[in-house]
Amino acid sequence: MKEESSAPSLSGFGADQPRFVTITEPKEELSIIRIIGITAALLGYQLSYSCNFSIITPIIGRLRFASYMKSIVWCIAPICDFLVQTTVGYYSDKCHSRLGRRRPFIITGGVGLITSVLIMFFCENIGHGISEKHWRTVSQVFFIIAFTIMNISLNTIQCPARALISDILPDHQKVVGYTIATIMNGLGAIIVNLIGGLSLYKYTPLSNEKFLFTIGFISALVTILITSLVSPERRFNIHVETKNVWVELFNSFRYAPAVVIRAAISYFLGWCAIFAYLVEITNYFGEIIYSGEASDADPVAHQKYVDGVNFGMLTLAVMYSVSLLYGFIQPTIVKLIGAKLSLTISMFIAVVVFIAFNFIFNKWVLLFLFGLLGIPYLVLCSIPFTIVSMSVSEKDVGKNFGVVNAFGCFGQQLANLSIVYGVAAALPDRPNLLIALETVFAFATGIFAHFLIVPEEKKQAINSQPLLG
C-alpha cells in the first residue's frame, strides 16, 4: 500500500504531522457477508429509531408531562435531525482520523446511544434517588436529557453509516449495498415493533418499555461493533477546503434548482401528513381502542393501555412490512404510471385511511387499514430523493439531498406544532383527531405531486440514488 508524507508542521513545534495512507487505489470487491456487516449499524440505528416513535409517547403519558411539554419534547427529534445530520455529514467528509472518515462518528454515536438508553431506562429510579418529593419532575428532566442524547446519537450514526456504502464499495456493488441497507432499515423497524406487538416482555421480568430499551441497547452495541470491525476504511488523505457549514447549507437552499425545491416541498408536505400518525398511533390504540390509561395510578386501566400500545406496535410492524414488500414492485409501478402519479395515488390512499379509521373500531380491520400506509410511506421516502439524484450532477447530490432532508425536518416541526401541540392542547386526549387531521396534508401532497419536475431517467443514476430516503 502506498503512503504519502505530509508537509512539515507550521505550528512552531518543529514536528511533522502524521503520515496519511492514500485511499486513491481502486476499491476491492467485497462479499455479500462483508457488505451485510458494513451495513449492520443501520439495523441497530433503525431498531432504536423505531423505539422513538413507538414508546416515547406512552412514556410521556406515564410520566404525566403537561400537554405543552409533550410538544416541546417532540420538537427535539426534528431539530436534532436538521442540526446534527447537517453538521456530521459535513465534517465526516473531512475527517482525517486513523479509523477513517466515518467510523469515529459511528462509534461516538454508539456510545451516546447506549448512554441515553441507560439514562432513559433508569430515569424514574434516578428521580426517586434524588428527591422522593419531586421524583416525577426529576424523572422528566432526565428523560428529556436522555431523549436529546438519543436523537443526537442516532443522527451521528445514520449519516456516516450510509456514507460508508459509497466510500467503500466499488460502483458496480453500490446498488447491492443500498439494497441491503434498505432491507436493514426495514427489518429494524419491523423487528422492534413485532417484539412489542407480540408482548414478548411478558416472558421476562422487565416491563414492555424496559424490555424494548434492552433490545435497543444490545442491538446498538453489537451492530456498531460489527460495522466498526469489518469496514475496510482507510485514512482520508485528501485536503478539502473547510468552509462554514451553515453558509454552505444556505447557499444550497439559495441556489437549489427548481426540480430540487419542488421535490423538497413534496417531502415537506408528506412528512406533515405522516408525522402525527407515527407519534400517536400507539397512544391511539392504548386510549381509544383498548380504553386504557397511560398513568399507572389504576393498574387495570394501565395494563389495558399497555396492551393497546403493543397492538399499535404490531400495526406499525405490518405497515413497515408492507413498505418493505412494496419496495420490490415500486420500480415496475413507477415505470408504468410515472413518479408523479405514483406519489399522488399513494397519498390518496393515506387520505382514505385517515378518513376511514374514524368509523372503524375493530382492531383487526384497523390493523389491515393502517398497514396500507406502508405504500405512501415508502413512496414518500424514495420518490423525492430519486428525482433529485436523476436531476443533479453526482458531486452535488449530497448537498441537494441535504436540502430535501431539511424540508422534511421542517414538515415534522410544522406537524408537531400545529397538530401534536396546537390541536392537542385545545382538544386533549383525542389522538384519533390528531391522526385524522393529517388528511389535509396528505391530500395537499397528492395534489402537489402534479407539479414535480421528473427528468428522463439516466442510466448512470441508478448507482448513486438511494433505494429509500
QUIWOVEN-V662158 format. One line per field, one symbol per residue. phi: phi as a letter, one per 30 degrees, with the letter a starting at -180 (. if undefined). burial: b if it has 24 or more other C-alpha atoms within 12 Angstrom, else e. A space follows every 10 residues. Layout:
phi: ???
burial: ???
This chain:
phi: .dbbcddedc djcicddddc ddbddedddc dddddeddce edddededdd eeddbddede dddhddedde dddddddddd edddeddded dddcdcdddj dceedddddd dddddddddd ecdddddddd addcdddddd ddddeddded dddedddded dddedddcdd edcddddddd dddddddedd ddddddddhd ddcbdcdedd dddddddddd dddddddddc dddcddcddc dccdddddde ddddcddedd dddddddedd dddbdddddc dddddddddc hcbddcdced dddddedded dddddddded ddddddedce edddddcjdd dddddddddd edddddddcb bdddddeddd dddddddddd dbeeddeddd ccdedcdedd ddddeddddd ddddddddcd ceddddbdhb dddddddded dddddddded cdccdddcdd dddcdddbd
burial: eeeeeeeeee eeeeeeeeeb bbbeeeeeeb eeebbbbbbb bbbbbbbbbb bbbbbbbbbb bbbbbebbbb bbbbbbbbbb bbbbbbbbbb bbbbbbeebb bbbbbbbbbb bbbbbbbbbb bbbbebbeee eeeeebbbbb bbbbbbbbbb bbbbbbbbbb bbbbbbbbbe bebbbbbbbb bbbbbbbbbb bbbbbbbbbb beeeeeebbb bbbbbbbbbb bbbbbbbbeb bbbbbbbeee eeeebeebbe ebbeebeebb bbbbbbbbbb bbbbbbbbbb bbbbbbbbbb ebbbbeeeee ebbbbbbbbb bbbbbbbbbb bbbbebbeeb beebeeebbb bbbbbbbbbb bbbbbebbee eebeebbbbb bbbbbbbbbb bbbbbbbbbb bbeeeebbbb bbbbbbbbbb bbbbbbbbbb bbbbeeeebb bbbbbbbbbb bbbbbbbbbe bbbbeeeeee bbbbbbbbb
